[in-house]
Amino acid sequence: MHLQADRPSLSPRGIIIIDIQKKDYCFQLILSRWSAYLGRRMCPACGAEERLSQHACYSKHYYREQIQILRVRCGVCRTTHALMPSFSLPDTSVGTEEAERYLMRRHEEVGRGTAGKQLLELGVSQRYGLQLERMFTRSLQRAKALFPEAGVPALQGMRWVHSVVSDPSRPLYSLNCFCLQGGVNPVCFCRASILRFHPRKSGGRFSHNLGTSGRRRIPIHCP
């Protein structure tokens, strides 16, 4: 199947998170194993089963590298979704784990220079740490407004995230999954306007993490 390059569309756009490590991410294998591993999923926007089809692809920066991202479209509601690997933070060029580590260290009151050492070694500007903190603050403001009863509302920053998510060791990833489970596009760190999905089918429950429970991940591996 030939995929077109992604281009602007009037249809809504969302994200589906694939829980996968960088060393296991292979775009061609995702395409070839689509039917077995990903094609049977529910549409996170409307709940339709097995109606996602390959739609387009685009390139995304991951530090100095470019990775290919598959976009799929629901045949029922026409919403498109990027299959975003969990190691890559949406709408940024940095890795999710490195950003989480930086923000966790800042939460522990470690200085920006020390907290951002790994990001600096990966070629990220020394100023980027402050930008991450600002994006994190805006994301939490959105999340708390969208889910006012979640966690412990009186808490702030990373403390609030830890009161909400099931895996505090992966705060950004877990918060994004929490948003998707609540019918909202991920807040960390999507630049697009918040996309509220349609109400779920009665009795239905969506799993937006395409991995398996815990730290196990989908079986898509490069040779």
C-alpha positions as CSV (number, residue, x, y, z in Angstrom):
1,M,0.0,0.0,0.0
2,H,1.3,3.4,-1.0
3,L,0.9,6.1,1.7
4,Q,0.6,9.7,0.8
5,A,2.6,12.4,2.7
6,D,0.5,14.0,5.3
7,R,-1.0,17.4,4.5
8,P,-3.4,19.8,6.2
9,S,-6.9,18.4,6.6
10,L,-10.3,19.7,7.8
11,S,-11.0,16.5,9.7
12,P,-10.2,16.4,13.4
13,R,-6.8,15.0,14.4
14,G,-5.9,13.0,17.4
15,I,-3.1,10.9,18.8
16,I,-2.9,7.2,19.7
17,I,0.1,6.2,21.8
18,I,2.1,3.1,21.0
19,D,4.0,2.0,24.0
20,I,7.3,1.0,22.4
21,Q,11.0,1.7,23.0
22,K,13.1,3.5,20.4
23,K,15.3,0.4,19.7
24,D,12.1,-1.6,18.8
25,Y,10.5,1.1,16.6
26,C,10.6,0.2,12.9
27,F,8.1,2.0,10.6
28,Q,8.1,-0.6,7.9
29,L,7.3,-3.3,10.4
30,I,4.5,-1.3,11.8
31,L,3.1,-1.1,8.2
32,S,3.6,-4.8,7.5
33,R,2.1,-6.0,10.8
34,W,-0.7,-3.4,10.8
35,S,-3.5,-6.0,10.6
36,A,-2.2,-8.3,13.3
37,Y,-1.3,-5.7,15.9
38,L,-2.9,-2.3,15.3
39,G,-5.7,-2.5,12.7
40,R,-8.2,-4.1,15.1
41,R,-8.2,-1.3,17.6
42,M,-11.2,0.9,18.5
43,C,-11.2,4.5,17.2
44,P,-10.5,6.6,20.3
45,A,-12.8,9.3,19.1
46,C,-16.0,7.5,18.4
47,G,-15.5,3.9,19.7
48,A,-16.0,2.2,16.3
49,E,-14.2,-1.2,16.2
50,E,-11.8,-2.3,13.5
51,R,-12.5,0.7,11.3
52,L,-9.1,2.4,11.4
53,S,-7.2,2.4,8.1
54,Q,-3.8,3.5,7.1
55,H,-4.1,7.1,5.8
56,A,-0.8,9.0,5.5
57,C,2.6,9.4,7.0
58,Y,4.9,12.2,8.0
59,S,8.3,12.8,9.4
60,K,9.0,13.9,13.0
61,H,12.2,15.0,14.6
62,Y,13.6,12.9,17.4
63,Y,16.6,14.9,18.5
64,R,18.8,15.0,15.4
65,E,17.1,12.1,13.8
66,Q,13.8,12.0,11.7
67,I,11.4,9.2,12.3
68,Q,8.3,8.3,10.3
69,I,4.9,8.5,11.9
70,L,1.9,6.6,10.6
71,R,-1.5,8.4,10.5
72,V,-4.7,6.4,10.5
73,R,-8.3,7.5,9.8
74,C,-11.5,6.1,11.2
75,G,-14.0,5.0,8.5
76,V,-16.9,6.1,10.7
77,C,-16.2,9.5,12.2
78,R,-13.3,10.4,9.8
79,T,-11.1,11.5,12.7
80,T,-7.4,11.0,11.9
81,H,-4.9,9.8,14.5
82,A,-1.1,9.8,14.6
83,L,0.3,6.6,15.9
84,M,2.8,8.3,18.3
85,P,5.5,6.0,19.7
86,S,5.7,6.6,23.5
87,F,9.5,7.4,23.4
88,S,8.8,10.5,21.4
89,L,7.1,13.4,23.1
90,P,4.2,14.8,20.9
91,D,5.0,18.1,19.2
92,T,8.6,18.3,20.4
93,S,11.9,16.8,19.2
94,V,12.9,15.4,22.6
95,G,12.4,12.0,24.1
96,T,9.6,11.4,26.6
97,E,11.8,9.7,29.2
98,E,14.5,12.4,29.1
99,A,11.8,15.2,29.5
100,E,10.3,13.2,32.3
101,R,13.7,12.8,34.0
102,Y,14.4,16.5,33.7
103,L,11.0,17.6,35.1
104,M,11.3,15.0,38.0
105,R,14.7,16.4,38.9
106,R,13.4,19.9,38.9
107,H,10.5,18.7,41.1
108,E,13.2,17.5,43.5
109,E,14.7,21.1,43.4
110,V,17.8,20.1,41.3
111,G,19.2,23.1,39.4
112,R,18.4,23.5,35.7
113,G,22.0,23.0,34.7
114,T,22.3,19.7,36.5
115,A,18.8,18.5,35.7
116,G,19.3,19.3,32.0
117,K,22.8,17.7,31.6
118,Q,21.4,14.7,29.7
119,L,19.4,16.9,27.3
120,L,22.4,19.0,26.7
121,E,24.5,15.9,25.8
122,L,21.8,14.9,23.3
123,G,22.2,18.3,21.5
124,V,19.3,20.2,23.1
125,S,19.8,23.9,23.8
126,Q,20.6,24.8,27.4
127,R,17.6,27.1,27.4
128,Y,15.2,24.3,26.5
129,G,14.8,23.2,30.1
130,L,13.0,26.4,31.0
131,Q,10.8,25.9,27.9
132,L,9.9,22.4,29.0
133,E,8.9,23.7,32.4
134,R,6.7,26.3,30.9
135,M,5.0,23.8,28.6
136,F,4.5,21.5,31.6
137,T,2.9,24.2,33.5
138,R,0.5,25.0,30.6
139,S,-0.3,21.4,30.2
140,L,-1.2,21.0,33.9
141,Q,-3.4,24.0,33.7
142,R,-5.3,22.5,30.8
143,A,-5.5,19.1,32.5
144,K,-6.8,20.4,35.8
145,A,-9.4,22.5,34.0
146,L,-10.5,19.5,32.0
147,F,-10.5,17.1,34.9
148,P,-11.3,19.3,38.0
149,E,-12.1,16.3,40.2
150,A,-9.0,14.2,39.3
151,G,-6.5,13.4,41.9
152,V,-6.0,15.9,44.7
153,P,-7.1,19.3,43.2
154,A,-5.3,21.3,45.8
155,L,-1.9,19.9,44.8
156,Q,0.3,21.6,42.2
157,G,2.8,20.6,39.6
158,M,4.3,17.1,39.6
159,R,2.5,16.4,43.0
160,W,-0.8,16.7,41.2
161,V,0.3,14.4,38.4
162,H,1.4,11.8,40.9
163,S,-2.0,11.9,42.5
164,V,-3.7,11.3,39.2
165,V,-1.7,8.8,37.1
166,S,-1.3,5.0,37.7
167,D,2.5,5.1,37.0
168,P,4.2,8.1,38.6
169,S,7.6,6.9,37.2
170,R,6.3,7.9,33.7
171,P,4.4,11.1,34.5
172,L,4.1,12.6,31.0
173,Y,3.3,9.4,29.3
174,S,0.8,8.4,32.0
175,L,-0.9,11.8,32.0
176,N,-1.3,11.6,28.2
177,C,-2.9,8.1,28.5
178,F,-5.1,9.5,31.3
179,C,-6.4,12.2,29.1
180,L,-7.1,9.8,26.2
181,Q,-9.0,7.6,28.6
182,G,-11.0,10.7,29.6
183,G,-11.9,11.4,25.9
184,V,-9.4,14.3,25.4
185,N,-6.4,14.5,23.2
186,P,-3.0,14.3,25.1
187,V,-2.0,17.5,26.8
188,C,1.8,16.9,27.0
189,F,2.8,18.7,24.8
190,C,0.3,18.9,21.9
191,R,0.4,22.4,20.5
192,A,-3.0,22.0,18.8
193,S,-6.2,23.0,20.5
194,I,-7.7,20.5,22.9
195,L,-9.7,17.9,21.0
196,R,-12.6,16.5,22.9
197,F,-13.7,13.2,21.5
198,H,-17.3,12.1,21.1
199,P,-19.0,10.4,24.1
200,R,-18.1,6.8,24.4
201,K,-20.5,4.0,23.6
202,S,-22.3,2.9,26.7
203,G,-20.4,0.3,28.6
204,G,-17.3,0.8,26.4
205,R,-13.8,1.5,27.7
206,F,-11.0,2.6,25.4
207,S,-7.4,1.5,25.8
208,H,-5.2,4.2,24.2
209,N,-2.0,2.6,25.3
210,L,-1.4,0.1,22.5
211,G,1.2,-1.7,24.6
212,T,0.4,-4.3,27.2
213,S,0.2,-3.9,31.0
214,G,3.2,-2.7,33.0
215,R,6.5,-2.2,31.1
216,R,5.8,-4.8,28.4
217,R,5.3,-3.4,25.0
218,I,3.8,-4.4,21.6
219,P,5.8,-7.1,19.7
220,I,7.1,-4.9,16.9
221,H,10.9,-5.4,16.6
222,C,13.4,-4.5,14.0
223,P,15.5,-7.5,12.8
